[in-house]
Amino acid sequence: MRSECHYSCAAKPVRAASNSCCTWSKRWCSFCQTEGCITGVTCTAVTLYSGQLVAQSELSVVITLAPEVVDPGCIAALCARGVTVSIGHSDADDATVRAAIAEGATMVTHLFNATGGLTGREPGVVGAALDSDVWAGLICDGHHVHDTSLRIALRAKPGRCVLVSDAMPPAGGVRHGFTLHGRAVTVRDGRCQTDDGVLAGSAICLADAARYCVEYLGVPRALAIQLATALPARAAGLAEGVGRITVGRRCDMVVLDPSTLAVHQVLAG
């Protein structure tokens, strides 16, 4: 089974085509996938399919996977086909994450979320990400990650963090609920959660995340905008076309209020 998700990178969406078999460690899949969604599709099939996506379209293909459940060489094969490999929904240890990075993984999809925690004896995904040059995605909505943890990541990885929304259908609208893989999800006080209180994505857009960085984390406004535009463009391999306003780049722009960062207008070039 193939799943697709969209991350808003600069003003151009980036499609991440991923296979549920080799994407999520079972420890972290229960809140977003049912057992029936986890299939026996091989990494070889995913690699071939992803290579076709890269070859046949202008999309930047980003795959999130748990390195502990893929075969050695799978990440290298994906990278060789032009795919950006990101680590997520993983309980991998430090050594496994570093091996994945050595094969070519360059991102962690949403640092601190759906991964094992950092401890003194086992740094895990969090520790390996903070102690390496991989890009770290951060969900800044006041629900997914504690503000202190967000500030630690931003200080530990200057210029290597990006904002991700993890947005679900209510983002940017007025919906108060939706269904995810047969499970009811309700938005309560800005938090998307199942009936038993488990987080299921977010209700924010990237502009909301940037505003949160400024208001609650003390991030300078200019840096907050970079975290949602230029830096994600670099992380996804799109920096030659989007992410900055300059001659020769796509004229895709989001006009923000200079004080509140509220979205005023979206211009598609």
C-alpha atoms as a printed R data frame, in Angstrom:
    type eleno elety resid chain resno       x      y       z
1   ATOM     1    CA   MET     A     1   0.000  0.000   0.000
2   ATOM     2    CA   ARG     A     2   1.325  3.443  -0.878
3   ATOM     3    CA   SER     A     3   0.547  6.539   1.101
4   ATOM     4    CA   GLU     A     4   1.208 10.111   0.096
5   ATOM     5    CA   CYS     A     5   1.611 13.232   2.165
6   ATOM     6    CA   HIS     A     6   2.306 16.843   1.304
7   ATOM     7    CA   TYR     A     7   4.744 19.125   3.088
8   ATOM     8    CA   SER     A     8   4.490 22.792   2.261
9   ATOM     9    CA   CYS     A     9   7.998 23.766   1.253
10  ATOM    10    CA   ALA     A    10   8.443 27.401   0.381
11  ATOM    11    CA   ALA     A    11   5.446 28.100  -1.859
12  ATOM    12    CA   LYS     A    12   5.580 24.804  -3.703
13  ATOM    13    CA   PRO     A    13   4.169 21.539  -2.304
14  ATOM    14    CA   VAL     A    14   6.544 18.614  -1.986
15  ATOM    15    CA   ARG     A    15   5.011 15.209  -2.321
16  ATOM    16    CA   ALA     A    16   6.384 12.466  -0.157
17  ATOM    17    CA   ALA     A    17   5.435  9.101  -1.597
18  ATOM    18    CA   SER     A    18   6.008  6.371   0.926
19  ATOM    19    CA   ASN     A    19   5.245  2.714   1.484
20  ATOM    20    CA   SER     A    20   3.540  1.903   4.760
21  ATOM    21    CA   CYS     A    21   5.439 -1.370   5.109
22  ATOM    22    CA   CYS     A    22   8.876  0.211   5.276
23  ATOM    23    CA   THR     A    23   7.833  3.610   6.551
24  ATOM    24    CA   TRP     A    24   6.757  3.032  10.132
25  ATOM    25    CA   SER     A    25   8.141  0.965  12.938
26  ATOM    26    CA   LYS     A    26   5.170 -0.923  14.403
27  ATOM    27    CA   ARG     A    27   5.673  0.723  17.776
28  ATOM    28    CA   TRP     A    28   4.785  4.067  16.233
29  ATOM    29    CA   CYS     A    29   2.194  3.132  13.613
30  ATOM    30    CA   SER     A    30  -0.891  2.471  15.739
31  ATOM    31    CA   PHE     A    31  -2.098  6.071  15.915
32  ATOM    32    CA   CYS     A    32  -2.111  6.589  12.170
33  ATOM    33    CA   GLN     A    33  -2.237  3.127  10.568
34  ATOM    34    CA   THR     A    34  -4.280  0.026  11.181
35  ATOM    35    CA   GLU     A    35  -2.636 -3.382  11.044
36  ATOM    36    CA   GLY     A    36  -4.380 -4.042   7.749
37  ATOM    37    CA   CYS     A    37  -2.533 -1.128   6.157
38  ATOM    38    CA   ILE     A    38   0.876 -2.668   6.806
39  ATOM    39    CA   THR     A    39   1.676 -4.835   3.820
40  ATOM    40    CA   GLY     A    40   4.506 -6.947   2.519
41  ATOM    41    CA   VAL     A    41   5.580 -4.638  -0.296
42  ATOM    42    CA   THR     A    42   9.361 -4.774  -0.547
43  ATOM    43    CA   CYS     A    43  11.805 -1.910  -0.446
44  ATOM    44    CA   THR     A    44  12.864 -2.934  -3.945
45  ATOM    45    CA   ALA     A    45   9.378 -2.121  -5.205
46  ATOM    46    CA   VAL     A    46   9.359  1.199  -3.361
47  ATOM    47    CA   THR     A    47  12.780  2.075  -4.760
48  ATOM    48    CA   LEU     A    48  11.715  1.349  -8.319
49  ATOM    49    CA   TYR     A    49   8.435  3.232  -7.948
50  ATOM    50    CA   SER     A    50  10.155  6.250  -6.381
51  ATOM    51    CA   GLY     A    51  12.727  6.302  -9.151
52  ATOM    52    CA   GLN     A    52   9.927  6.400 -11.689
53  ATOM    53    CA   LEU     A    53   8.306  9.339  -9.866
54  ATOM    54    CA   VAL     A    54  11.547 11.273  -9.958
55  ATOM    55    CA   ALA     A    55  12.118 10.499 -13.637
56  ATOM    56    CA   GLN     A    56   8.568 11.209 -14.824
57  ATOM    57    CA   SER     A    57   7.685 14.375 -12.916
58  ATOM    58    CA   GLU     A    58   9.028 17.615 -11.493
59  ATOM    59    CA   LEU     A    59   8.152 16.561  -7.975
60  ATOM    60    CA   SER     A    60  10.705 16.369  -5.229
61  ATOM    61    CA   VAL     A    61  10.185 12.881  -3.813
62  ATOM    62    CA   VAL     A    62  10.723 12.611  -0.072
63  ATOM    63    CA   ILE     A    63  10.264  9.259   1.671
64  ATOM    64    CA   THR     A    64   9.956  8.914   5.415
65  ATOM    65    CA   LEU     A    65  11.081  5.536   6.710
66  ATOM    66    CA   ALA     A    66  12.143  3.767   9.869
67  ATOM    67    CA   PRO     A    67  15.733  2.636   9.197
68  ATOM    68    CA   GLU     A    68  15.506 -0.330  11.558
69  ATOM    69    CA   VAL     A    69  12.924 -2.049   9.342
70  ATOM    70    CA   VAL     A    70  14.582 -1.678   5.938
71  ATOM    71    CA   ASP     A    71  17.331 -3.806   4.456
72  ATOM    72    CA   PRO     A    72  20.913 -2.556   4.330
73  ATOM    73    CA   GLY     A    73  21.442 -0.737   1.050
74  ATOM    74    CA   CYS     A    74  17.793  0.270   0.630
75  ATOM    75    CA   ILE     A    75  18.419  3.899   1.618
76  ATOM    76    CA   ALA     A    76  21.456  4.126  -0.652
77  ATOM    77    CA   ALA     A    77  19.402  2.730  -3.549
78  ATOM    78    CA   LEU     A    78  16.656  5.301  -2.975
79  ATOM    79    CA   CYS     A    79  19.153  8.155  -2.824
80  ATOM    80    CA   ALA     A    80  20.814  6.929  -6.029
81  ATOM    81    CA   ARG     A    81  17.461  7.402  -7.768
82  ATOM    82    CA   GLY     A    82  17.144 11.004  -6.642
83  ATOM    83    CA   VAL     A    83  14.903 10.404  -3.624
84  ATOM    84    CA   THR     A    84  15.362 12.405  -0.417
85  ATOM    85    CA   VAL     A    85  15.249  9.940   2.482
86  ATOM    86    CA   SER     A    86  13.958 11.153   5.825
87  ATOM    87    CA   ILE     A    87  13.894  9.228   9.107
88  ATOM    88    CA   GLY     A    88  10.655  9.091  11.062
89  ATOM    89    CA   HIS     A    89   8.163  6.940  12.978
90  ATOM    90    CA   SER     A    90  11.207  5.083  14.187
91  ATOM    91    CA   ASP     A    91  12.562  3.499  17.356
92  ATOM    92    CA   ALA     A    92  16.046  3.055  15.876
93  ATOM    93    CA   ASP     A    93  19.104  3.279  18.085
94  ATOM    94    CA   ASP     A    94  21.951  5.714  17.550
95  ATOM    95    CA   ALA     A    95  24.070  3.258  15.558
96  ATOM    96    CA   THR     A    96  21.212  2.421  13.185
97  ATOM    97    CA   VAL     A    97  20.425  6.084  12.567
98  ATOM    98    CA   ARG     A    98  24.073  6.857  11.849
99  ATOM    99    CA   ALA     A    99  24.232  3.933   9.428
100 ATOM   100    CA   ALA     A   100  21.170  5.358   7.656
101 ATOM   101    CA   ILE     A   101  22.836  8.761   7.461
102 ATOM   102    CA   ALA     A   102  25.956  7.143   6.048
103 ATOM   103    CA   GLU     A   103  23.796  5.583   3.315
104 ATOM   104    CA   GLY     A   104  22.380  8.980   2.407
105 ATOM   105    CA   ALA     A   105  19.450  9.852   4.707
106 ATOM   106    CA   THR     A   106  19.453 13.626   5.110
107 ATOM   107    CA   MET     A   107  16.381 14.454   7.198
108 ATOM   108    CA   VAL     A   108  14.359 13.581  10.277
109 ATOM   109    CA   THR     A   109  10.704 14.192   9.434
110 ATOM   110    CA   HIS     A   110   9.431 15.451  12.797
111 ATOM   111    CA   LEU     A   111  12.046 15.453  15.525
112 ATOM   112    CA   PHE     A   112  10.825 14.293  18.966
113 ATOM   113    CA   ASN     A   113   7.521 12.935  17.586
114 ATOM   114    CA   ALA     A   114   6.939  9.210  17.006
115 ATOM   115    CA   THR     A   115  10.546  8.398  17.901
116 ATOM   116    CA   GLY     A   116  12.294  6.998  20.929
117 ATOM   117    CA   GLY     A   117  13.538  9.551  23.432
118 ATOM   118    CA   LEU     A   118  17.112 10.594  24.154
119 ATOM   119    CA   THR     A   119  18.631  8.958  27.243
120 ATOM   120    CA   GLY     A   120  22.100  8.923  28.748
121 ATOM   121    CA   ARG     A   121  22.907  5.461  27.403
122 ATOM   122    CA   GLU     A   122  20.931  5.502  24.161
123 ATOM   123    CA   PRO     A   123  20.626  8.741  22.187
124 ATOM   124    CA   GLY     A   124  18.309  7.163  19.612
125 ATOM   125    CA   VAL     A   125  16.887  9.154  16.703
126 ATOM   126    CA   VAL     A   126  16.763 12.410  18.663
127 ATOM   127    CA   GLY     A   127  20.353 12.287  19.852
128 ATOM   128    CA   ALA     A   128  21.751 11.198  16.495
129 ATOM   129    CA   ALA     A   129  19.831 13.962  14.736
130 ATOM   130    CA   LEU     A   130  21.015 16.657  17.132
131 ATOM   131    CA   ASP     A   131  24.608 15.427  16.826
132 ATOM   132    CA   SER     A   132  24.712 15.287  13.007
133 ATOM   133    CA   ASP     A   133  24.141 17.470   9.978
134 ATOM   134    CA   VAL     A   134  20.746 16.034   8.996
135 ATOM   135    CA   TRP     A   135  17.824 18.407   8.593
136 ATOM   136    CA   ALA     A   136  15.411 18.309  11.517
137 ATOM   137    CA   GLY     A   137  11.709 18.927  10.988
138 ATOM   138    CA   LEU     A   138   9.900 20.547  13.903
139 ATOM   139    CA   ILE     A   139   6.149 20.714  14.529
140 ATOM   140    CA   CYS     A   140   5.688 23.999  16.382
141 ATOM   141    CA   ASP     A   141   2.067 24.053  17.493
142 ATOM   142    CA   GLY     A   142   2.247 23.943  21.283
143 ATOM   143    CA   HIS     A   143   1.031 20.331  21.379
144 ATOM   144    CA   HIS     A   144   3.534 18.071  19.642
145 ATOM   145    CA   VAL     A   145   6.782 19.236  21.251
146 ATOM   146    CA   HIS     A   146   7.577 21.099  24.488
147 ATOM   147    CA   ASP     A   147   8.884 24.619  23.940
148 ATOM   148    CA   THR     A   148  12.128 23.795  25.766
149 ATOM   149    CA   SER     A   149  12.793 20.875  23.431
150 ATOM   150    CA   LEU     A   150  12.130 23.090  20.424
151 ATOM   151    CA   ARG     A   151  14.557 25.734  21.666
152 ATOM   152    CA   ILE     A   152  17.205 23.057  22.311
153 ATOM   153    CA   ALA     A   153  16.879 21.790  18.743
154 ATOM   154    CA   LEU     A   154  17.031 25.271  17.240
155 ATOM   155    CA   ARG     A   155  20.167 26.097  19.229
156 ATOM   156    CA   ALA     A   156  21.814 22.741  18.551
157 ATOM   157    CA   LYS     A   157  21.164 22.861  14.803
158 ATOM   158    CA   PRO     A   158  21.349 26.455  13.565
159 ATOM   159    CA   GLY     A   159  20.500 26.568   9.879
160 ATOM   160    CA   ARG     A   160  19.527 22.865   9.822
161 ATOM   161    CA   CYS     A   161  15.989 22.977  11.241
162 ATOM   162    CA   VAL     A   162  12.815 23.336   9.185
163 ATOM   163    CA   LEU     A   163   9.174 23.792  10.080
164 ATOM   164    CA   VAL     A   164   6.709 21.062   9.174
165 ATOM   165    CA   SER     A   165   2.990 21.409   9.726
166 ATOM   166    CA   ASP     A   166   1.864 17.766   9.919
167 ATOM   167    CA   ALA     A   167  -1.386 19.406   8.824
168 ATOM   168    CA   MET     A   168  -4.687 17.568   8.677
169 ATOM   169    CA   PRO     A   169  -7.981 18.643   6.989
170 ATOM   170    CA   PRO     A   170  -8.956 21.258   9.638
171 ATOM   171    CA   ALA     A   171  -5.802 23.306   8.996
172 ATOM   172    CA   GLY     A   172  -6.655 26.718   7.619
173 ATOM   173    CA   GLY     A   173 -10.391 26.055   7.813
174 ATOM   174    CA   VAL     A   174 -13.285 25.707  10.209
175 ATOM   175    CA   ARG     A   175 -13.662 21.921  10.410
176 ATOM   176    CA   HIS     A   176 -13.654 20.464  13.903
177 ATOM   177    CA   GLY     A   177 -13.203 16.819  13.034
178 ATOM   178    CA   PHE     A   178 -12.295 14.247  10.397
179 ATOM   179    CA   THR     A   179 -11.704 10.535   9.950
180 ATOM   180    CA   LEU     A   180  -8.212  9.066   9.660
181 ATOM   181    CA   HIS     A   181  -7.963  5.411   8.638
182 ATOM   182    CA   GLY     A   182 -11.396  4.758  10.076
183 ATOM   183    CA   ARG     A   183 -10.752  6.540  13.363
184 ATOM   184    CA   ALA     A   184 -12.576  9.690  14.404
185 ATOM   185    CA   VAL     A   185 -10.310 12.658  15.086
186 ATOM   186    CA   THR     A   186 -11.536 15.806  16.825
187 ATOM   187    CA   VAL     A   187  -9.923 19.236  17.089
188 ATOM   188    CA   ARG     A   188  -9.987 20.391  20.693
189 ATOM   189    CA   ASP     A   189  -8.272 23.654  21.653
190 ATOM   190    CA   GLY     A   190  -6.223 23.472  18.461
191 ATOM   191    CA   ARG     A   191  -5.160 19.871  19.096
192 ATOM   192    CA   CYS     A   192  -6.082 17.047  16.695
193 ATOM   193    CA   GLN     A   193  -6.688 13.928  18.750
194 ATOM   194    CA   THR     A   194  -8.494 10.626  18.739
195 ATOM   195    CA   ASP     A   195 -11.171  9.768  21.285
196 ATOM   196    CA   ASP     A   196  -8.491  8.327  23.577
197 ATOM   197    CA   GLY     A   197  -6.393 11.489  23.452
198 ATOM   198    CA   VAL     A   198  -3.718 10.393  20.977
199 ATOM   199    CA   LEU     A   199  -2.316 13.105  18.697
200 ATOM   200    CA   ALA     A   200  -3.266 12.663  15.034
201 ATOM   201    CA   GLY     A   201  -1.559 15.376  13.040
202 ATOM   202    CA   SER     A   202  -2.033 19.094  13.562
203 ATOM   203    CA   ALA     A   203  -4.456 21.886  12.731
204 ATOM   204    CA   ILE     A   204  -1.783 24.436  11.786
205 ATOM   205    CA   CYS     A   205  -0.370 25.811   8.542
206 ATOM   206    CA   LEU     A   206   3.284 26.787   8.162
207 ATOM   207    CA   ALA     A   207   2.467 30.448   8.746
208 ATOM   208    CA   ASP     A   208   1.005 29.423  12.114
209 ATOM   209    CA   ALA     A   209   4.191 27.519  12.938
210 ATOM   210    CA   ALA     A   210   6.343 30.519  12.034
211 ATOM   211    CA   ARG     A   211   4.159 32.763  14.199
212 ATOM   212    CA   TYR     A   212   4.485 30.300  17.093
213 ATOM   213    CA   CYS     A   213   8.276 30.419  16.806
214 ATOM   214    CA   VAL     A   214   8.223 34.202  17.123
215 ATOM   215    CA   GLU     A   215   5.639 34.465  19.899
216 ATOM   216    CA   TYR     A   216   6.606 31.532  22.115
217 ATOM   217    CA   LEU     A   217  10.180 30.558  21.270
218 ATOM   218    CA   GLY     A   218  11.721 33.986  20.848
219 ATOM   219    CA   VAL     A   219  12.840 33.290  17.285
220 ATOM   220    CA   PRO     A   220  13.553 36.449  15.233
221 ATOM   221    CA   ARG     A   221  10.837 37.042  12.640
222 ATOM   222    CA   ALA     A   222  13.246 36.827   9.691
223 ATOM   223    CA   LEU     A   223  14.577 33.452  10.872
224 ATOM   224    CA   ALA     A   224  11.059 32.115  11.466
225 ATOM   225    CA   ILE     A   225  10.187 32.882   7.843
226 ATOM   226    CA   GLN     A   226  13.388 31.172   6.666
227 ATOM   227    CA   LEU     A   227  12.431 28.099   8.697
228 ATOM   228    CA   ALA     A   228   9.266 27.857   6.588
229 ATOM   229    CA   THR     A   229  10.701 28.816   3.188
230 ATOM   230    CA   ALA     A   230  14.378 28.907   2.212
231 ATOM   231    CA   LEU     A   231  15.556 26.186   4.586
232 ATOM   232    CA   PRO     A   232  12.849 23.615   3.678
233 ATOM   233    CA   ALA     A   233  13.571 24.321   0.010
234 ATOM   234    CA   ARG     A   234  17.195 23.371   0.599
235 ATOM   235    CA   ALA     A   235  16.244 20.308   2.624
236 ATOM   236    CA   ALA     A   236  13.988 19.012  -0.155
237 ATOM   237    CA   GLY     A   237  16.467 19.739  -2.920
238 ATOM   238    CA   LEU     A   238  14.387 22.567  -4.390
239 ATOM   239    CA   ALA     A   239  16.622 25.512  -3.570
240 ATOM   240    CA   GLU     A   240  17.444 26.197  -7.214
241 ATOM   241    CA   GLY     A   241  13.813 26.951  -7.980
242 ATOM   242    CA   VAL     A   242  11.988 28.107  -4.853
243 ATOM   243    CA   GLY     A   243  12.504 29.350  -1.323
244 ATOM   244    CA   ARG     A   244  13.857 32.818  -2.085
245 ATOM   245    CA   ILE     A   245  12.749 35.880  -4.029
246 ATOM   246    CA   THR     A   246  15.425 36.353  -6.667
247 ATOM   247    CA   VAL     A   247  15.908 36.464 -10.421
248 ATOM   248    CA   GLY     A   248  15.432 33.095 -12.090
249 ATOM   249    CA   ARG     A   249  13.342 31.477  -9.364
250 ATOM   250    CA   ARG     A   250   9.656 30.604  -9.437
251 ATOM   251    CA   CYS     A   251   7.454 33.548  -8.549
252 ATOM   252    CA   ASP     A   252   5.490 31.638  -5.903
253 ATOM   253    CA   MET     A   253   4.931 33.927  -2.948
254 ATOM   254    CA   VAL     A   254   2.958 34.135   0.249
255 ATOM   255    CA   VAL     A   255   2.279 37.704   1.382
256 ATOM   256    CA   LEU     A   256   2.306 37.959   5.178
257 ATOM   257    CA   ASP     A   257   1.342 40.703   7.578
258 ATOM   258    CA   PRO     A   258   4.700 42.088   8.795
259 ATOM   259    CA   SER     A   259   3.494 42.233  12.393
260 ATOM   260    CA   THR     A   260   1.358 39.138  12.876
261 ATOM   261    CA   LEU     A   261   2.622 36.900  10.035
262 ATOM   262    CA   ALA     A   262  -1.014 36.315   9.075
263 ATOM   263    CA   VAL     A   263  -1.424 35.246   5.455
264 ATOM   264    CA   HIS     A   264  -2.812 38.060   3.276
265 ATOM   265    CA   GLN     A   265  -2.357 36.666  -0.196
266 ATOM   266    CA   VAL     A   266  -0.913 33.678  -2.046
267 ATOM   267    CA   LEU     A   267   0.630 34.311  -5.447
268 ATOM   268    CA   ALA     A   268   1.261 31.346  -7.726
269 ATOM   269    CA   GLY     A   269   3.896 31.977 -10.365
